[in-house]
Structure formats: C-alpha cells, structure tokens
Amino acid sequence: MLRITCPYCGSRNESEFLFGGPVGTERPDPNTTSDADWIEYLTVKPNPLGPVQERWWHARGCGEWLTIWRDTRTHDIVEAPNDTE
Amino acid sequence: MFADTVCVGNVRDLILFTAVQLIYLDLSSCLMKLDLVMQKYSLFSLAKNALSGHRNWQQAWRSPPLRDQYDVIVIGAGGHGLATAYYLAKEFGTANVAVLERGWLGGGNIARNTITIRSNYMRDESIPFYVKSVAMYEGLTKELNFNMMHSKRTMVDVVQTYPKMRELRRRQLTMDIYGSTYEQISTDEVRRRIPALTGGGPDARLPIIGGMVHTDAGVNRHDAVAWGYARGADELGVEIHQQTAVQSLIRGSDGAITGVETNRGTVRAKKVVVAVSGHTTTITETAGLKLPLRTMNLTAFVSEPVKPLVDVIVNCPDSGFYFSQSDKGEMVIGGAPDMGQSFRRDIKQNVFEDTVTSMLSLFPAFKKLKLMRQWGGHLDIAHDASPIMSKTEVGGLFVTAGWWGGYKAIPAGGLALAHLVAKGTPHPLMSSFTLDRFKHLDFIMEAGTTTAR
C-alpha cells in the first residue's frame, strides 16, 4: 500500500485515495489544433518504465486533489525528474 | 544368414522373404525420417520410449544459431508471438521467421494469467472473434498433437446487483446472435451448481439475486499452449531464440522498419511484429511510435491443493473476483487490477486483501485455505479496453497489444495477426481492432466485460 502525502492531512494510506489518472500533455486549443493532435491528446498517455506523474483524489479524506510522481517499476513515490518542473 | 537355410530351388520363398525384408527396411527408414521431422506424441510413441527408459525423446524444438536476416521477426515468445509464427508458417507459407524472446519461452504473461477461456463479450465486433478463438482452443490438442488438458467446464457468474444482471442479460442478447452461449439461472440453481457458495444469503449486504451460465467457457494448461505452438512452429521451420532481448527497433532512411537491435547483435527483417504484452510502448517508443496504451498490473494468486470442490469457473463481478479449481486441486483466484500504471510483477498487499475479503464474503469456508503463491501480470490496456492488432505508421511494424485477458485470444489472435502480416490487410474478425479506430473515435468499449477496473 502506498503512503501518499496530502498537503492538508499529511501521510495517509492509499486506500483513502482514488486514482485520478496519469497527467497527460497540455490540452491543445481545439479551434486551432489538428485532428491528429487532438486524438493524441485524448487517447495517448505517458507510459514510462520509471517515474510517471499522476493525480490522486483524497476522496475518503479532505477531498483535495494532488499530483505525485511515482516509479512504475517500484511504486516508490519519487521527486519529479530534473528535466520537468 | 538366411542363404544357408533357404534351398536354392525354393526361389519363390526367397523372393517373398527378400520382399518382406525390403518392405521392413523401407518402413523403418520412413519411420526414422518421420522421427527426424517431428516425433508424434501418441500411445505408441509413449510405449516405445518407455522401453528405452525415456532416454530417446527428441527435443521439442531446436536452438539454432541466430542469423542476421529473416523475412519476419516476432518479438516475444509468448502465446500470441508463438501462435503468430505458427500460423504464418502453416497458413501463409512464411516460415523464414525468427521469434526473439528476452527471457525463456512461455515465461511471460502466458505463465501469469488465470487460464480462463470464454467468449461472453459485449460488442458485435468482439464476440465473433472470441467465439472463433474458443472453438480453435477446443481443437488445439489435435491441431498441435500436444495435450492441452482442455476442460470445457462452463463459467457461472454470481450476480449480486440488478445493474450487473441487466448488463449480463444485454450481453446475452448480443451473444445469441453470434452463437455464444449465455443463459440466466436462478439463485437456487447457482447454489446447486456451486455447493461451496454459502455466503451472499438474504441478510448479506449484497444478496445473490441470480446467475448466468456460459457453457463455452473452459480452462486448459498454459505451458502446453506455449510449448505446443513452439513445437509446431519449429517443425515448420520457424526459429525460436530465447535469451535474445530486443533493445530497440531500427528504421531505415524511408522510415520503414529494417530490423531490431538485440543483446546478440543486429537482426534484419522488413516485417517486425511486437507481441510483448505490457512492454509494448517500451519497444515501440524506440521507433518513435506512441500508442494509446497504459501498462497495469492484474492480481492473481493460488491456494494449496484441496479435494475437488468446485467444478465450474466461478465469476463474481459484483464482488470483484473469480476463480477455478485446477486439476491439481489448487484454487486459482483472480482479482482486480492495481490503481495506476505498474510494471511490477507482484501484487499490492491491499489489493490482495480486498480480493480475499470479497471472496470470503461469498465463500466463508475458504477462510481455512492456505494461499501458496501470488503473481501479477502486467499488461497494457487501450483507451477503450479492446485489443489493438494493427499496422502502424512505421512501415513494416505490426503490433498486437491491449489484450486485457489475452490468454483466451491466443489461437484466433495468432491466426488473425499472421493474416495481417502476410497479406497486409486485417483479418475479417479483427478488422475493427486496428489503430484507425482511434482516429475516428470509433471505440469498442469493452471495459465492463473484462476484470473490474
């Protein structure tokens, strides 16, 4: 079980959270983007063998949405890689 | 020698004797030739080898040296990879095929599933494909001359909520069209068929309200599927190379695929098939190809062997687990996937505990079972939970991925992919499952028909 740090409640059990999906790319402007880019935005998510950024919802807690980086090989919650903000 | 004992005048006998000898020699050389091609497994061959202490069994497949060029490279010697190679050689005459496997043959997801074979899907596109695959499985022992230990034992869905019952009835109506069997039964009948099901009574939080029976469903032996296809493909000339890890795909100046880079050097081919469930994006990203797949981890575990207790596959969609009893007597139990992406091959303790808790609510007697092993299969799931079998924007690169429960799809999946690779056009049964469906947002939503997610 993961221990996820909520900014309000501190370190809590994963079972208090609901998974909110991986963080994808920025939403392109539908008026200007191409069909192909729009489809890619809708369907293609990062699937790295390593750290992935994802959202979790503290649904059975304070209700806060938060973003973490987690290593898909180990489940360790890790620092954001250097080349991203 | 016989010349001493045969009288010169008895020419007729001599001719007869020689003829018999010649026929005998001819037959035995024929048999020797057959032996070189492939020894057929039969009662006769078992008896023959028993006489020589089982020391003379032929190897089931070769381990030939790795060449630097093939017509087709299949990455992954799992169920889908081996079946594809087999049908490429058998049905489409393409035997110059190399199957490259990072680990050992049949050691990936084909060894990490729950061997459930069924065709109770929801969509018009899906059901005919799975009906075909189930039928091919039933004939696979004969096809491959390898005992699949196929056990067509039916699956019983234990239903505890009305929305689930309505959904399954809806599936029944679609399945009726395509010749797959699904039928509603009463709670009493569910309990008659599964005597161990003692929970879920009227006072339970979710009382059982009925069940569905899928008589086509069965289980078989996963090793036999891998080994049978490997042996069959090898006999037709396909080369299987274990301990050969593909590190990256190589594209030519025109963008098309030209081969793969492995830990044993470069291997060239104009057609490359990616059949590496779970790691599909890891491989395709080396060619700059993005796919709508996420890798997730499914829960499975197995109990100690006990006496025969349950003779059907039990699926409890509302409680989120399913199981069958193996021929060895173990309960083979499957549960829900982890939340979030995962490349791990074990399961999270909380997912495991949740699954066990659900199981004990319906099968309280299982409290005494000792659980022996747990494993996670990591597999990739597409946006709509349906498989992807497709050409890609990289010329010559084919993928078979997104098999959320791909074990049941191995025979028809291999046949359909071989068709796509050989002919360049999708097999009719899989024509809706190409990457084009994403371009048109023409999804085949099957999320509800696979394990709860």
Interface residues (C-beta under 8 A of the other chain):
Chain A: M1 N13 E14 S15 L18 F19 P22 D35 A36 I39 E40 L42 T43 V44 K45 N47 L49 V52 E54 R70 T72 R73 T74 H75
Chain B: H279 T281 T282 K290 L291 P292 L293 R294 T295 M339 G340 Q341 S342 F343 R344 K348 Q349 N350 D380 H383 F438 K439 L441
